[in-house]
Amino acid sequence: MKKLVIYSITLAVVFFNAGCKYAPLIAIFGTPSYNEIKIPAEYNLTEHTDKKILVLVNQPGWLGAQVNLPYYLTRAINTDLNVKVKIPGGSLVSYSELAEFRSNQPNFSQFSPKEIGGAFDANMVLLVTVEDYELNELAETKYYRGFLDVRAALIDTATQERLWPKSAPSKSIKVGFEVERRGQEVAVARLASACSFCLVRLFYDCPKTKYKISEDKSTIAGQEWGR
């Protein structure tokens, strides 16, 4: 026992006297591993989980009613905000609630995000506007190739202040895939899910290992997909 105590004291003295010589080694032990590294949120919604949020998707008229992107996008974004950002389900306006409100308002298209958000007592409106969309069947194979481009902005309902992004009117989110073998409905849902992922990851400190997905096409122009 006496020898063990002497050994421990000696080891402590050696490290103390070494000083800066071992500082890099100590720093390495204090550095987070690759799996622990996180990409900081552009706007941290985890600090505002007490706020009510309305996801408002604008679908252009040329897209056609047969492609209900607002439904798929609202559902996917609400789910990710709940699961990943920890926004309580009761603080998120469902698509069915918004659809019912829209059907009862003949002039709904003339409402501002502030007016729509206020109707649901929402503190924030996540405005998502579809800029480009394409879903093509590949040569009678029932396989689909898809592309979706949206612009998003987070708005304070009361003041109409743009909370995010600060450096531009909106943020462009582009996703796509070359082949989806499970049919048209799954293909549309996949585009919406990928878009939601690439959007919601900007609202919390996302682990670096989970930040990228294959559908992320932020650097791809819509024209390259045939539009």
Backbone as CSV, one residue per row, in Angstrom:
resi,resn,N_x,N_y,N_z,CA_x,CA_y,CA_z,C_x,C_y,C_z
1,MET,0.831,-1.200,0.000,0.000,0.000,0.000,0.866,1.252,0.000
2,LYS,1.938,1.215,0.816,2.860,2.356,0.897,3.517,2.616,-0.452
3,LYS,3.895,1.524,-1.164,4.528,1.670,-2.481,3.564,2.297,-3.491
4,LEU,2.278,1.923,-3.395,1.275,2.446,-4.320,1.102,3.950,-4.122
5,VAL,1.082,4.389,-2.874,0.929,5.818,-2.580,2.115,6.603,-3.113
6,ILE,3.333,6.058,-2.896,4.548,6.727,-3.373,4.544,6.826,-4.897
7,TYR,4.101,5.750,-5.570,4.049,5.727,-7.033,3.080,6.787,-7.552
8,SER,1.906,6.915,-6.895,0.895,7.874,-7.324,1.391,9.306,-7.168
9,ILE,2.061,9.568,-6.056,2.592,10.908,-5.820,3.666,11.239,-6.843
10,THR,4.513,10.269,-7.138,5.583,10.478,-8.116,5.018,10.775,-9.491
11,LEU,3.983,10.035,-9.884,3.354,10.227,-11.191,2.724,11.619,-11.286
12,ALA,2.102,12.066,-10.188,1.489,13.386,-10.184,2.536,14.473,-10.325
13,VAL,3.670,14.308,-9.649,4.748,15.292,-9.728,5.302,15.377,-11.129
14,VAL,5.455,14.214,-11.800,5.978,14.186,-13.170,5.077,14.963,-14.112
15,PHE,3.756,14.736,-14.018,2.822,15.456,-14.886,2.794,16.950,-14.571
16,PHE,2.923,17.297,-13.267,2.909,18.709,-12.882,4.131,19.430,-13.423
17,ASN,5.284,18.797,-13.301,6.520,19.427,-13.750,6.623,19.479,-15.270
18,ALA,5.921,18.548,-15.948,5.992,18.528,-17.409,5.367,19.783,-18.016
19,GLY,4.354,20.355,-17.318,3.746,21.613,-17.753,3.188,21.534,-19.151
20,CYS,3.583,22.519,-19.962,3.034,22.664,-21.315,3.421,21.527,-22.242
21,LYS,4.423,20.767,-21.860,4.879,19.681,-22.725,3.752,18.716,-23.028
22,TYR,2.874,18.500,-22.051,1.792,17.529,-22.232,0.435,18.203,-22.489
23,ALA,0.463,19.531,-22.644,-0.793,20.252,-22.883,-1.532,19.767,-24.123
24,PRO,-0.827,19.551,-25.281,-1.534,19.053,-26.476,-2.217,17.721,-26.241
25,LEU,-1.545,16.834,-25.442,-2.121,15.524,-25.163,-3.390,15.663,-24.340
26,ILE,-3.335,16.566,-23.350,-4.507,16.798,-22.518,-5.633,17.389,-23.350
27,ALA,-5.278,18.306,-24.290,-6.276,18.941,-25.156,-6.985,17.928,-26.026
28,ILE,-6.211,16.920,-26.493,-6.806,15.875,-27.327,-7.881,15.124,-26.567
29,PHE,-7.574,14.805,-25.288,-8.546,14.078,-24.479,-9.803,14.918,-24.237
30,GLY,-9.673,16.259,-24.283,-10.811,17.134,-24.047,-11.567,17.506,-25.300
31,THR,-11.090,17.085,-26.466,-11.731,17.416,-27.743,-12.851,16.425,-28.050
32,PRO,-14.028,16.912,-28.444,-15.120,15.983,-28.753,-14.783,15.102,-29.950
33,SER,-15.269,13.888,-29.931,-15.039,12.968,-31.036,-15.892,13.385,-32.219
34,TYR,-15.633,12.792,-33.386,-16.381,13.124,-34.604,-17.872,12.897,-34.391
35,ASN,-18.215,11.825,-33.670,-19.617,11.510,-33.440,-20.301,12.519,-32.524
36,GLU,-19.503,13.297,-31.781,-20.069,14.270,-30.848,-20.159,15.678,-31.438
37,ILE,-19.518,15.907,-32.578,-19.513,17.235,-33.187,-20.910,17.572,-33.723
38,LYS,-21.342,18.802,-33.488,-22.658,19.237,-33.941,-22.534,20.500,-34.798
39,ILE,-23.420,20.605,-35.783,-23.495,21.801,-36.618,-24.446,22.772,-35.912
40,PRO,-23.969,23.960,-35.537,-24.820,24.895,-34.794,-26.065,25.304,-35.587
41,ALA,-27.158,25.482,-34.879,-28.407,25.906,-35.504,-28.275,27.306,-36.076
42,GLU,-28.924,27.536,-37.214,-28.970,28.891,-37.766,-29.947,29.758,-36.960
43,TYR,-31.008,29.123,-36.475,-31.927,29.764,-35.536,-32.377,28.660,-34.594
44,ASN,-32.036,28.788,-33.327,-32.238,27.683,-32.395,-33.656,27.675,-31.836
45,LEU,-34.496,26.873,-32.447,-35.879,26.778,-31.987,-36.002,25.976,-30.695
46,THR,-34.967,25.243,-30.314,-35.038,24.497,-29.053,-35.114,25.448,-27.865
47,GLU,-34.784,26.719,-28.090,-34.885,27.726,-27.027,-36.273,28.365,-26.984
48,HIS,-37.151,27.922,-27.895,-38.485,28.527,-27.989,-39.570,27.449,-28.027
49,THR,-39.377,26.393,-27.279,-40.348,25.292,-27.304,-41.680,25.658,-26.656
50,ASP,-41.733,26.824,-26.028,-42.986,27.291,-25.438,-43.837,28.061,-26.442
51,LYS,-43.316,28.254,-27.646,-44.015,29.012,-28.677,-44.865,28.104,-29.559
52,LYS,-45.959,28.648,-30.056,-46.810,27.906,-30.994,-46.397,28.265,-32.411
53,ILE,-46.295,27.248,-33.267,-45.778,27.441,-34.619,-46.788,26.948,-35.663
54,LEU,-46.978,27.772,-36.671,-47.807,27.394,-37.821,-46.910,27.195,-39.033
55,VAL,-46.957,26.023,-39.629,-46.253,25.769,-40.885,-47.220,26.090,-42.016
56,LEU,-46.873,27.099,-42.806,-47.756,27.571,-43.871,-47.088,27.351,-45.223
57,VAL,-47.597,26.384,-45.986,-47.010,26.025,-47.279,-47.809,26.659,-48.408
58,ASN,-47.139,27.409,-49.242,-47.770,28.011,-50.420,-47.442,27.185,-51.657
59,GLN,-48.485,26.679,-52.311,-48.307,25.893,-53.521,-48.768,26.710,-54.719
60,PRO,-47.915,26.918,-55.710,-48.303,27.729,-56.880,-49.403,27.059,-57.693
61,GLY,-50.194,27.888,-58.381,-51.318,27.377,-59.154,-50.921,26.426,-60.259
62,TRP,-49.729,26.633,-60.854,-49.331,25.787,-61.979,-49.068,24.346,-61.565
63,LEU,-48.903,24.134,-60.249,-48.570,22.786,-59.795,-49.742,21.825,-59.928
64,GLY,-50.960,22.339,-59.814,-52.125,21.476,-59.961,-52.560,20.878,-58.629
65,ALA,-53.872,20.732,-58.472,-54.433,20.254,-57.211,-54.127,18.779,-56.947
66,GLN,-53.758,18.043,-58.015,-53.550,16.604,-57.825,-52.296,16.309,-57.013
67,VAL,-51.394,17.276,-56.929,-50.188,17.088,-56.129,-50.348,17.922,-54.859
68,ASN,-50.730,17.282,-53.775,-51.014,18.004,-52.542,-49.747,18.158,-51.695
69,LEU,-48.811,18.936,-52.198,-47.568,19.148,-51.472,-47.771,19.805,-50.110
70,PRO,-48.707,20.756,-49.959,-48.910,21.326,-48.631,-49.189,20.278,-47.561
71,TYR,-49.977,19.268,-47.929,-50.264,18.197,-46.965,-48.998,17.450,-46.583
72,TYR,-48.251,16.983,-47.580,-47.056,16.186,-47.299,-45.990,17.004,-46.575
73,LEU,-45.782,18.252,-46.999,-44.750,19.081,-46.381,-45.124,19.465,-44.958
74,THR,-46.376,19.876,-44.740,-46.801,20.257,-43.389,-46.673,19.094,-42.433
75,ARG,-47.118,17.926,-42.868,-47.038,16.742,-42.008,-45.591,16.400,-41.675
76,ALA,-44.709,16.420,-42.676,-43.303,16.063,-42.455,-42.599,17.074,-41.556
77,ILE,-42.830,18.372,-41.807,-42.163,19.412,-41.024,-42.655,19.404,-39.578
78,ASN,-43.958,19.259,-39.389,-44.491,19.194,-38.030,-43.906,18.014,-37.261
79,THR,-43.785,16.884,-37.942,-43.221,15.701,-37.294,-41.770,15.937,-36.883
80,ASP,-40.977,16.519,-37.775,-39.566,16.769,-37.458,-39.413,17.828,-36.369
81,LEU,-40.261,18.853,-36.381,-40.201,19.863,-35.329,-40.525,19.244,-33.970
82,ASN,-41.443,18.314,-33.961,-41.820,17.635,-32.728,-40.734,16.683,-32.239
83,VAL,-40.220,15.846,-33.140,-39.268,14.804,-32.761,-37.862,15.355,-32.546
84,LYS,-37.398,16.227,-33.421,-36.011,16.674,-33.384,-35.793,17.973,-32.611
85,VAL,-36.748,18.882,-32.712,-36.612,20.168,-32.018,-37.337,20.153,-30.672
86,LYS,-38.181,19.134,-30.478,-38.918,18.947,-29.229,-40.019,19.993,-29.026
87,ILE,-40.577,20.482,-30.137,-41.750,21.349,-30.036,-42.940,20.451,-29.691
88,PRO,-43.664,20.715,-28.617,-44.809,19.862,-28.257,-45.838,19.788,-29.386
89,GLY,-46.440,18.623,-29.540,-47.417,18.446,-30.600,-48.562,19.449,-30.516
90,GLY,-48.944,19.820,-29.296,-50.025,20.773,-29.115,-49.668,22.188,-29.516
91,SER,-48.382,22.445,-29.732,-47.920,23.775,-30.144,-47.695,23.864,-31.647
92,LEU,-48.130,22.837,-32.382,-47.992,22.813,-33.831,-49.374,22.712,-34.469
93,VAL,-49.653,23.582,-35.409,-50.955,23.577,-36.082,-50.961,22.467,-37.123
94,SER,-51.912,21.561,-37.033,-51.974,20.441,-37.963,-52.476,20.887,-39.327
95,TYR,-52.197,20.065,-40.329,-52.657,20.381,-41.686,-54.179,20.380,-41.746
96,SER,-54.822,19.466,-41.035,-56.285,19.393,-41.077,-56.928,20.652,-40.494
97,GLU,-56.322,21.209,-39.446,-56.834,22.453,-38.864,-56.723,23.599,-39.863
98,LEU,-55.562,23.678,-40.513,-55.340,24.748,-41.486,-56.255,24.569,-42.699
99,ALA,-56.434,23.319,-43.142,-57.281,23.045,-44.304,-58.732,23.426,-44.020
100,GLU,-59.201,23.159,-42.809,-60.571,23.516,-42.444,-60.740,25.034,-42.423
101,PHE,-59.748,25.731,-41.859,-59.795,27.187,-41.834,-59.802,27.743,-43.248
102,ARG,-58.965,27.199,-44.127,-58.881,27.660,-45.516,-60.213,27.461,-46.242
103,SER,-60.847,26.326,-46.028,-62.099,26.036,-46.729,-63.231,26.971,-46.307
104,ASN,-63.115,27.554,-45.120,-64.149,28.464,-44.619,-63.854,29.928,-44.934
105,GLN,-62.757,30.168,-45.660,-62.367,31.535,-45.993,-62.242,31.682,-47.509
106,PRO,-63.275,32.201,-48.182,-63.229,32.349,-49.645,-62.051,33.203,-50.126
107,ASN,-61.617,34.149,-49.301,-60.508,35.035,-49.680,-59.211,34.670,-48.959
108,PHE,-59.052,33.402,-48.689,-57.881,32.938,-47.929,-56.567,33.376,-48.577
109,SER,-56.502,33.352,-49.895,-55.263,33.690,-50.607,-54.832,35.135,-50.365
110,GLN,-55.757,35.963,-49.900,-55.438,37.367,-49.663,-54.961,37.621,-48.230
111,PHE,-55.022,36.581,-47.388,-54.605,36.734,-46.003,-53.085,36.780,-45.910
112,SER,-52.579,37.594,-44.990,-51.141,37.653,-44.737,-50.755,36.556,-43.741
113,PRO,-49.473,36.171,-43.694,-49.031,35.189,-42.688,-49.409,35.620,-41.275
114,LYS,-49.364,36.943,-41.007,-49.733,37.449,-39.684,-51.196,37.142,-39.387
115,GLU,-52.084,37.358,-40.376,-53.509,37.124,-40.165,-53.808,35.639,-39.975
116,ILE,-53.146,34.802,-40.772,-53.388,33.357,-40.656,-52.815,32.836,-39.343
117,GLY,-51.593,33.252,-39.024,-50.990,32.829,-37.768,-51.798,33.300,-36.575
118,GLY,-52.302,34.539,-36.651,-53.103,35.078,-35.558,-54.388,34.306,-35.344
119,ALA,-54.961,33.771,-36.416,-56.200,32.997,-36.307,-56.000,31.731,-35.474
120,PHE,-54.760,31.258,-35.398,-54.455,30.058,-34.618,-53.674,30.378,-33.346
121,ASP,-53.559,31.661,-33.023,-52.784,32.097,-31.852,-51.341,31.608,-31.929
122,ALA,-50.820,31.522,-33.142,-49.437,31.066,-33.332,-48.474,32.225,-33.107
123,ASN,-47.379,31.950,-32.408,-46.351,32.968,-32.165,-45.439,33.153,-33.370
124,MET,-45.269,32.063,-34.140,-44.385,32.094,-35.294,-45.050,31.402,-36.479
125,VAL,-44.726,31.884,-37.666,-45.172,31.229,-38.894,-43.936,30.810,-39.676
126,LEU,-43.845,29.519,-39.972,-42.777,29.019,-40.831,-43.348,28.977,-42.245
127,LEU,-42.995,29.990,-43.021,-43.547,30.144,-44.370,-42.695,29.368,-45.364
128,VAL,-43.313,28.437,-46.076,-42.614,27.587,-47.047,-43.294,27.757,-48.401
129,THR,-42.560,28.279,-49.371,-43.115,28.527,-50.699,-42.470,27.603,-51.726
130,VAL,-43.285,26.852,-52.442,-42.770,25.928,-53.457,-42.352,26.737,-54.682
131,GLU,-41.093,26.638,-55.053,-40.550,27.355,-56.208,-40.486,26.477,-57.453
132,ASP,-40.181,25.225,-57.260,-40.006,24.315,-58.395,-40.308,22.895,-57.931
133,TYR,-40.925,22.124,-58.823,-41.284,20.740,-58.488,-41.320,19.917,-59.759
134,GLU,-40.806,18.725,-59.662,-40.856,17.824,-60.814,-40.886,16.379,-60.331
135,LEU,-41.755,15.596,-60.933,-41.807,14.169,-60.638,-42.113,13.450,-61.946
136,ASN,-41.140,12.734,-62.461,-41.279,12.066,-63.763,-41.173,10.557,-63.638
137,GLU,-42.077,9.872,-64.343,-41.968,8.421,-64.414,-40.892,8.071,-65.442
138,LEU,-40.073,7.100,-65.108,-38.961,6.718,-65.975,-39.401,5.647,-66.974
139,ALA,-39.678,6.060,-68.185,-39.927,5.163,-69.324,-40.817,3.977,-68.989
140,GLU,-42.029,4.256,-68.496,-43.043,3.227,-68.241,-42.546,2.128,-67.288
141,THR,-41.701,2.502,-66.382,-41.170,1.529,-65.417,-41.884,1.595,-64.079
142,LYS,-42.699,2.651,-63.876,-43.321,2.958,-62.580,-42.278,3.349,-61.548
143,TYR,-41.072,3.697,-62.031,-40.039,4.288,-61.185,-40.093,5.800,-61.414
144,TYR,-39.769,6.554,-60.367,-39.892,8.005,-60.476,-38.591,8.720,-60.129
145,ARG,-38.417,9.845,-60.789,-37.300,10.751,-60.548,-37.893,12.067,-60.086
146,GLY,-37.389,12.614,-58.972,-38.051,13.782,-58.412,-37.117,14.907,-58.002
147,PHE,-37.673,16.127,-58.002,-36.930,17.315,-57.592,-37.898,18.295,-56.944
148,LEU,-37.477,18.926,-55.855,-38.303,19.905,-55.160,-37.428,21.050,-54.667
149,ASP,-37.871,22.256,-54.944,-37.155,23.463,-54.526,-38.141,24.363,-53.795
150,VAL,-37.859,24.685,-52.533,-38.714,25.584,-51.771,-37.879,26.714,-51.188
151,ARG,-38.564,27.781,-50.826,-37.929,28.872,-50.095,-38.662,29.013,-48.778
152,ALA,-37.902,29.173,-47.683,-38.506,29.189,-46.357,-38.035,30.385,-45.544
153,ALA,-38.924,30.844,-44.658,-38.593,31.937,-43.747,-39.425,31.770,-42.480
154,LEU,-38.853,32.130,-41.349,-39.549,32.064,-40.063,-39.922,33.485,-39.660
155,ILE,-41.214,33.705,-39.418,-41.729,35.050,-39.172,-42.387,35.139,-37.800
156,ASP,-42.116,36.236,-37.093,-42.796,36.513,-35.829,-44.204,37.009,-36.163
157,THR,-45.211,36.330,-35.650,-46.590,36.644,-36.028,-47.001,38.049,-35.593
158,ALA,-46.634,38.428,-34.396,-47.079,39.717,-33.851,-46.447,40.905,-34.563
159,THR,-45.156,40.819,-34.804,-44.431,41.969,-35.364,-44.175,41.861,-36.860
160,GLN,-44.375,40.667,-37.409,-44.054,40.365,-38.810,-42.553,40.456,-39.086
161,GLU,-41.754,40.476,-38.023,-40.293,40.474,-38.179,-39.830,39.129,-38.708
162,ARG,-38.889,39.153,-39.654,-38.299,37.913,-40.150,-37.237,37.460,-39.149
163,LEU,-37.508,36.378,-38.458,-36.586,35.861,-37.453,-35.436,35.088,-38.088
164,TRP,-35.748,34.442,-39.212,-34.748,33.624,-39.912,-35.176,33.500,-41.368
165,PRO,-34.241,33.554,-42.311,-32.826,33.901,-42.119,-32.655,35.410,-41.990
166,LYS,-31.587,35.835,-41.373,-31.343,37.261,-41.176,-30.659,37.899,-42.383
167,SER,-29.891,37.115,-43.126,-29.076,37.665,-44.205,-29.764,37.681,-45.567
168,ALA,-30.981,37.140,-45.659,-31.696,37.064,-46.945,-33.187,36.983,-46.674
169,PRO,-34.024,37.304,-47.675,-35.475,37.227,-47.478,-35.972,35.821,-47.156
170,SER,-35.270,34.808,-47.665,-35.678,33.426,-47.415,-34.497,32.494,-47.658
171,LYS,-34.681,31.240,-47.285,-33.650,30.223,-47.451,-34.099,29.212,-48.500
172,SER,-33.215,28.904,-49.444,-33.543,27.933,-50.484,-33.195,26.521,-50.018
173,ILE,-34.151,25.625,-50.152,-33.960,24.208,-49.820,-34.270,23.406,-51.078
174,LYS,-33.288,22.636,-51.553,-33.472,21.835,-52.765,-33.168,20.370,-52.470
175,VAL,-34.079,19.508,-52.872,-33.887,18.069,-52.684,-34.307,17.334,-53.941
176,GLY,-33.800,16.120,-54.106,-34.173,15.333,-55.274,-33.582,13.942,-55.209
177,PHE,-34.046,13.086,-56.105,-33.507,11.733,-56.203,-33.640,11.261,-57.643
178,GLU,-32.794,10.335,-58.008,-32.782,9.804,-59.376,-33.810,8.695,-59.577
179,VAL,-34.015,7.858,-58.558,-34.930,6.720,-58.717,-35.687,6.454,-57.423
180,GLU,-37.005,6.346,-57.533,-37.850,5.867,-56.442,-38.719,4.757,-57.007
181,ARG,-38.587,3.557,-56.465,-39.217,2.367,-57.036,-40.579,2.037,-56.428
182,ARG,-41.014,2.792,-55.415,-42.214,2.393,-54.672,-43.480,3.134,-55.079
183,GLY,-43.472,3.797,-56.208,-44.686,4.434,-56.701,-44.727,5.940,-56.480
184,GLN,-45.747,6.568,-57.092,-45.835,8.025,-57.108,-46.070,8.612,-55.718
185,GLU,-46.997,8.043,-54.957,-47.309,8.604,-53.640,-46.090,8.570,-52.721
186,VAL,-45.382,7.469,-52.732,-44.176,7.350,-51.907,-43.127,8.349,-52.377
187,ALA,-43.045,8.553,-53.690,-42.067,9.491,-54.240,-42.332,10.918,-53.752
188,VAL,-43.606,11.329,-53.762,-43.961,12.667,-53.290,-43.646,12.796,-51.797
189,ALA,-44.019,11.774,-51.028,-43.747,11.788,-49.588,-42.250,11.821,-49.310
190,ARG,-41.473,11.156,-50.142,-40.016,11.149,-49.965,-39.426,12.535,-50.200
191,LEU,-39.918,13.226,-51.227,-39.455,14.593,-51.481,-39.782,15.491,-50.293
192,ALA,-41.008,15.373,-49.788,-41.424,16.195,-48.652,-40.599,15.888,-47.409
193,SER,-40.353,14.616,-47.161,-39.564,14.214,-46.001,-38.132,14.732,-46.085
194,ALA,-37.534,14.635,-47.274,-36.162,15.117,-47.460,-36.094,16.628,-47.306
195,CYS,-37.100,17.319,-47.842,-37.156,18.772,-47.726,-37.282,19.175,-46.262
196,SER,-38.139,18.483,-45.540,-38.317,18.764,-44.123,-37.024,18.552,-43.349
197,PHE,-36.335,17.463,-43.645,-35.064,17.175,-42.970,-34.069,18.310,-43.184
198,CYS,-33.913,18.732,-44.434,-32.920,19.764,-44.766,-33.304,21.124,-44.204
199,LEU,-34.585,21.321,-43.931,-35.043,22.568,-43.340,-34.922,22.548,-41.816
200,VAL,-35.469,21.530,-41.196,-35.519,21.471,-39.730,-34.140,21.315,-39.110
201,ARG,-33.182,20.723,-39.823,-31.830,20.578,-39.271,-31.190,21.930,-38.973
202,LEU,-31.733,22.995,-39.546,-31.199,24.345,-39.348,-31.724,24.985,-38.069
203,PHE,-32.670,24.297,-37.385,-33.298,24.865,-36.199,-32.847,24.216,-34.890
204,TYR,-31.863,23.334,-34.943,-31.300,22.760,-33.720,-29.853,22.379,-33.983
205,ASP,-29.088,22.153,-32.945,-27.689,21.758,-33.098,-27.658,20.304,-33.564
206,CYS,-27.542,20.139,-34.871,-27.660,18.812,-35.491,-26.320,18.088,-35.469
207,PRO,-26.287,16.832,-35.003,-25.039,16.057,-35.049,-24.477,16.009,-36.461
208,LYS,-23.183,16.214,-36.588,-22.553,16.260,-37.898,-22.758,14.964,-38.670
209,THR,-22.789,13.855,-37.961,-22.954,12.552,-38.616,-24.346,12.378,-39.211
210,LYS,-25.304,13.219,-38.790,-26.676,13.093,-39.272,-27.112,14.296,-40.095
211,TYR,-26.173,15.152,-40.454,-26.525,16.414,-41.112,-26.802,16.246,-42.602
212,LYS,-26.105,15.361,-43.261,-26.234,15.212,-44.710,-27.081,14.000,-45.084
213,ILE,-27.850,14.170,-46.157,-28.586,13.043,-46.736,-28.368,13.064,-48.242
214,SER,-28.576,11.932,-48.875,-28.302,11.818,-50.310,-29.241,12.692,-51.140
215,GLU,-30.442,12.975,-50.626,-31.411,13.768,-51.391,-31.107,15.266,-51.380
216,ASP,-30.164,15.699,-50.577,-29.833,17.121,-50.483,-29.186,17.588,-51.786
217,LYS,-29.863,18.479,-52.501,-29.376,18.976,-53.805,-29.278,20.506,-53.802
218,SER,-28.790,21.055,-52.738,-28.780,22.508,-52.576,-28.008,23.227,-53.672
219,THR,-27.070,22.561,-54.298,-26.263,23.208,-55.338,-26.761,22.893,-56.746
220,ILE,-27.875,22.184,-56.851,-28.395,21.780,-58.167,-29.486,22.737,-58.614
221,ALA,-29.414,23.218,-59.837,-30.441,24.085,-60.393,-31.584,23.242,-60.946
222,GLY,-32.811,23.788,-60.860,-33.984,23.055,-61.327,-33.881,22.694,-62.810
223,GLN,-33.246,23.556,-63.626,-33.152,23.300,-65.057,-32.418,21.999,-65.355
224,GLU,-31.542,21.596,-64.448,-30.806,20.350,-64.664,-31.700,19.129,-64.510
225,TRP,-32.920,19.367,-63.998,-33.848,18.277,-63.798,-34.974,18.301,-64.823
226,GLY,-34.798,19.103,-65.866,-35.741,19.028,-66.975,-36.785,20.121,-67.053
227,ARG,-36.834,21.020,-66.061,-37.818,22.104,-66.108,-37.347,23.220,-67.013
